[in-house]
Amino acid sequence: MGYVCLHCGKKVKTIGPNFIRCPYCGYRVLAKERSSLAREVSSD
């Protein structure tokens, strides 16, 4: 699982210890990528 830039939406695979910016646009806010696992929710 990687990270996603919240500004441009590109996926960033690795983040080093001093790497806190998107390599594409330079934006500083990255979010963890969500898994594509479907989940069942009971309606009780």
C-alpha positions in Angstrom: 0.0 0.0 0.0 1.3 3.4 -0.9 0.2 7.0 -0.6 -2.0 9.3 -2.6 -1.4 13.0 -3.1 -4.5 14.9 -2.1 -3.8 17.7 -4.6 -3.0 15.9 -7.9 -4.3 12.4 -7.0 -1.2 10.6 -8.2 0.0 7.5 -6.4 3.4 7.6 -4.5 4.8 4.2 -3.7 7.6 4.9 -1.3 8.3 7.7 1.2 11.8 8.1 2.6 12.6 9.5 6.0 13.0 13.1 4.7 10.5 12.9 1.8 7.3 14.7 2.7 6.3 16.1 -0.7 4.6 14.8 -3.8 7.3 14.3 -6.5 4.9 15.4 -9.2 3.3 18.6 -7.9 5.2 19.4 -4.6 2.2 19.3 -2.4 2.9 18.4 1.2 -0.3 16.5 2.1 -0.3 12.8 1.4 -2.9 10.2 2.5 -2.6 6.5 2.9 -4.1 4.6 0.0 -7.3 2.7 0.9 -7.5 -1.0 0.2 -9.9 -2.1 -2.5 -11.4 -4.8 -0.2 -15.2 -5.0 -0.3 -16.7 -5.4 3.1 -20.1 -6.7 4.2 -22.1 -4.7 6.7 -25.1 -6.2 8.5 -28.3 -4.3 8.6 -29.5 -5.4 12.0 
